[in-house]
Amino acid sequence: MIYLNTIYLYLNLLRGLLIMEQIKVTNMAKFYCLMLLCEEPKHGYELIKISSEKLEKKVSPGQIYPFLAKLEKVGYIKVKEEGDREKKTYALTPEGKKFCQSMLHKFGDLVELAIEPNLSKCAHCGCEVYKGGYSEKIGGKKVMFCCVHCAATFNGGHSY
């Protein structure tokens, strides 16, 4: 029985990898569309309008609707038609939410790679500072702090 469960898990993993291969999030409009659906179900026009506003560029229906169709085909979203005009509302399924989380992790890793070289550590509390911070010359060396309060309570490498 354990052997069959292992095979089942392996096949599900392969299926998931194949589906992720089919769904390519190749631009910010698609990525943002996914993030909006993570918040709550939305109409297609809403996705296009909000994406255009936030990305400060025109997002076309040709970028969004084929992407939504692919997401529906693989079971990441469900479509509900409502109203007289049968307006479609798109909502993530539980599998779609997992896909969103995996995309967020990938995007987060890219952002981390871009930011990490620019981080400095506060000599007092150890927090990481991206920009700004406060520095003082101590013993002829430039020492970084996150704020003046940490600098004021710093004592030769020993914090109080």
C-alpha positions as a Markdown table, in Angstrom:
| # | Residue | x | y | z |
|---|---|---|---|---|
| 1 | Met | 0.0 | 0.0 | 0.0 |
| 2 | Ile | 2.9 | 2.4 | 0.8 |
| 3 | Tyr | 4.4 | 1.7 | -2.6 |
| 4 | Leu | 1.1 | 2.7 | -4.3 |
| 5 | Asn | 0.9 | 5.9 | -2.3 |
| 6 | Thr | 4.4 | 6.8 | -3.3 |
| 7 | Ile | 3.6 | 6.2 | -7.0 |
| 8 | Tyr | 0.4 | 8.3 | -6.6 |
| 9 | Leu | 2.3 | 11.2 | -5.0 |
| 10 | Tyr | 5.0 | 11.0 | -7.7 |
| 11 | Leu | 2.4 | 11.1 | -10.5 |
| 12 | Asn | 0.7 | 14.0 | -8.9 |
| 13 | Leu | 4.0 | 15.8 | -8.6 |
| 14 | Leu | 4.7 | 15.1 | -12.3 |
| 15 | Arg | 1.3 | 16.3 | -13.3 |
| 16 | Gly | 1.8 | 19.5 | -11.3 |
| 17 | Leu | 5.2 | 20.1 | -13.0 |
| 18 | Leu | 3.7 | 19.6 | -16.4 |
| 19 | Ile | 0.8 | 22.0 | -15.7 |
| 20 | Met | 3.3 | 24.6 | -14.4 |
| 21 | Glu | 5.2 | 24.2 | -17.6 |
| 22 | Gln | 2.0 | 24.8 | -19.6 |
| 23 | Ile | 1.3 | 28.0 | -17.7 |
| 24 | Lys | 3.9 | 30.5 | -18.5 |
| 25 | Val | 3.8 | 33.8 | -16.6 |
| 26 | Thr | 5.9 | 35.7 | -19.1 |
| 27 | Asn | 5.1 | 39.3 | -18.3 |
| 28 | Met | 4.0 | 41.6 | -15.5 |
| 29 | Ala | 0.4 | 41.8 | -16.7 |
| 30 | Lys | -0.1 | 38.1 | -16.3 |
| 31 | Phe | 1.7 | 38.1 | -12.9 |
| 32 | Tyr | -0.4 | 41.0 | -11.7 |
| 33 | Cys | -3.6 | 39.4 | -13.0 |
| 34 | Leu | -2.7 | 36.3 | -10.8 |
| 35 | Met | -2.0 | 38.5 | -7.8 |
| 36 | Leu | -5.4 | 40.3 | -8.2 |
| 37 | Leu | -7.2 | 36.9 | -8.3 |
| 38 | Cys | -5.4 | 36.0 | -5.1 |
| 39 | Glu | -7.2 | 38.9 | -3.4 |
| 40 | Glu | -10.7 | 38.0 | -4.6 |
| 41 | Pro | -12.7 | 36.9 | -7.6 |
| 42 | Lys | -12.8 | 39.5 | -10.4 |
| 43 | His | -14.3 | 40.1 | -13.8 |
| 44 | Gly | -12.0 | 40.1 | -16.9 |
| 45 | Tyr | -12.6 | 43.8 | -17.5 |
| 46 | Glu | -11.7 | 44.6 | -13.9 |
| 47 | Leu | -8.4 | 42.6 | -14.2 |
| 48 | Ile | -7.5 | 44.6 | -17.4 |
| 49 | Lys | -8.4 | 48.0 | -15.9 |
| 50 | Ile | -6.7 | 47.5 | -12.5 |
| 51 | Ser | -3.6 | 46.0 | -14.2 |
| 52 | Ser | -3.3 | 48.9 | -16.6 |
| 53 | Glu | -3.6 | 51.4 | -13.8 |
| 54 | Lys | -1.1 | 49.8 | -11.5 |
| 55 | Leu | 1.4 | 48.9 | -14.2 |
| 56 | Glu | 1.0 | 52.3 | -15.8 |
| 57 | Lys | 0.7 | 50.8 | -19.3 |
| 58 | Lys | -2.1 | 49.6 | -21.5 |
| 59 | Val | -2.9 | 45.9 | -20.8 |
| 60 | Ser | -4.9 | 44.4 | -23.7 |
| 61 | Pro | -7.6 | 41.8 | -23.5 |
| 62 | Gly | -5.3 | 39.7 | -25.8 |
| 63 | Gln | -2.9 | 39.5 | -22.9 |
| 64 | Ile | -5.4 | 38.6 | -20.2 |
| 65 | Tyr | -8.3 | 36.5 | -21.7 |
| 66 | Pro | -6.1 | 33.7 | -23.3 |
| 67 | Phe | -4.1 | 33.5 | -20.0 |
| 68 | Leu | -7.4 | 33.1 | -18.1 |
| 69 | Ala | -8.5 | 30.4 | -20.5 |
| 70 | Lys | -5.3 | 28.5 | -19.9 |
| 71 | Leu | -5.7 | 28.9 | -16.1 |
| 72 | Glu | -9.3 | 27.5 | -16.4 |
| 73 | Lys | -8.2 | 24.6 | -18.7 |
| 74 | Val | -5.7 | 23.4 | -16.1 |
| 75 | Gly | -8.1 | 23.9 | -13.2 |
| 76 | Tyr | -6.5 | 26.9 | -11.5 |
| 77 | Ile | -9.6 | 29.1 | -11.9 |
| 78 | Lys | -13.3 | 28.6 | -12.1 |
| 79 | Val | -15.5 | 30.8 | -14.1 |
| 80 | Lys | -19.0 | 31.8 | -13.0 |
| 81 | Glu | -21.4 | 33.6 | -15.3 |
| 82 | Glu | -23.8 | 36.0 | -13.7 |
| 83 | Gly | -26.3 | 38.7 | -14.6 |
| 84 | Asp | -28.3 | 39.4 | -17.7 |
| 85 | Arg | -25.2 | 39.9 | -19.8 |
| 86 | Glu | -23.6 | 36.7 | -18.3 |
| 87 | Lys | -20.6 | 38.6 | -17.1 |
| 88 | Lys | -17.8 | 36.2 | -16.2 |
| 89 | Thr | -16.3 | 36.2 | -12.8 |
| 90 | Tyr | -12.9 | 34.5 | -12.4 |
| 91 | Ala | -11.9 | 32.9 | -9.0 |
| 92 | Leu | -8.9 | 30.8 | -8.1 |
| 93 | Thr | -9.4 | 27.2 | -7.1 |
| 94 | Pro | -7.4 | 25.7 | -4.2 |
| 95 | Glu | -4.9 | 24.5 | -6.8 |
| 96 | Gly | -4.8 | 27.9 | -8.4 |
| 97 | Lys | -4.0 | 29.4 | -5.0 |
| 98 | Lys | -1.0 | 27.0 | -4.6 |
| 99 | Phe | 0.1 | 28.0 | -8.1 |
| 100 | Cys | -0.1 | 31.7 | -7.1 |
| 101 | Gln | 2.0 | 31.0 | -4.0 |
| 102 | Ser | 4.7 | 29.2 | -6.1 |
| 103 | Met | 4.8 | 32.3 | -8.4 |
| 104 | Leu | 5.1 | 34.6 | -5.4 |
| 105 | His | 8.0 | 32.6 | -4.1 |
| 106 | Lys | 9.8 | 32.6 | -7.5 |
| 107 | Phe | 9.2 | 36.4 | -7.8 |
| 108 | Gly | 10.3 | 36.9 | -4.2 |
| 109 | Asp | 13.6 | 35.0 | -4.9 |
| 110 | Leu | 14.3 | 37.3 | -7.9 |
| 111 | Val | 13.6 | 40.4 | -5.8 |
| 112 | Glu | 15.8 | 39.1 | -3.0 |
| 113 | Leu | 18.7 | 38.5 | -5.5 |
| 114 | Ala | 18.4 | 42.1 | -6.8 |
| 115 | Ile | 18.2 | 43.7 | -3.4 |
| 116 | Glu | 20.6 | 41.6 | -1.3 |
| 117 | Pro | 23.9 | 43.2 | -2.6 |
| 118 | Asn | 22.5 | 46.6 | -1.5 |
| 119 | Leu | 21.7 | 45.6 | 2.1 |
| 120 | Ser | 23.8 | 46.6 | 5.1 |
| 121 | Lys | 23.5 | 45.4 | 8.6 |
| 122 | Cys | 23.0 | 47.6 | 11.6 |
| 123 | Ala | 26.0 | 47.2 | 13.9 |
| 124 | His | 23.8 | 47.5 | 17.0 |
| 125 | Cys | 20.6 | 45.5 | 16.4 |
| 126 | Gly | 21.5 | 43.5 | 13.3 |
| 127 | Cys | 18.5 | 44.5 | 11.2 |
| 128 | Glu | 19.1 | 44.8 | 7.5 |
| 129 | Val | 18.8 | 48.2 | 5.9 |
| 130 | Tyr | 18.2 | 48.6 | 2.1 |
| 131 | Lys | 18.6 | 52.4 | 1.7 |
| 132 | Gly | 19.3 | 55.2 | 4.0 |
| 133 | Gly | 20.2 | 54.2 | 7.5 |
| 134 | Tyr | 22.7 | 56.1 | 9.5 |
| 135 | Ser | 26.5 | 55.9 | 9.6 |
| 136 | Glu | 29.2 | 57.2 | 12.0 |
| 137 | Lys | 32.9 | 57.0 | 12.0 |
| 138 | Ile | 34.0 | 55.0 | 15.0 |
| 139 | Gly | 37.7 | 54.2 | 15.5 |
| 140 | Gly | 38.4 | 55.5 | 12.0 |
| 141 | Lys | 35.9 | 53.0 | 10.4 |
| 142 | Lys | 32.5 | 53.8 | 8.9 |
| 143 | Val | 29.9 | 51.9 | 11.0 |
| 144 | Met | 26.4 | 51.5 | 9.7 |
| 145 | Phe | 23.2 | 51.7 | 11.8 |
| 146 | Cys | 19.6 | 51.5 | 11.0 |
| 147 | Cys | 18.8 | 54.7 | 13.0 |
| 148 | Val | 20.4 | 57.3 | 15.2 |
| 149 | His | 19.0 | 55.6 | 18.3 |
| 150 | Cys | 21.0 | 52.4 | 17.6 |
| 151 | Ala | 24.1 | 54.5 | 16.9 |
| 152 | Ala | 23.6 | 56.3 | 20.3 |
| 153 | Thr | 23.3 | 53.0 | 22.2 |
| 154 | Phe | 26.2 | 51.3 | 20.4 |
| 155 | Asn | 29.3 | 50.9 | 22.4 |
| 156 | Gly | 32.3 | 49.5 | 20.6 |
| 157 | Gly | 30.5 | 46.5 | 19.3 |
| 158 | His | 28.7 | 45.8 | 22.5 |
| 159 | Ser | 25.0 | 46.7 | 22.7 |
| 160 | Tyr | 23.2 | 47.4 | 25.9 |
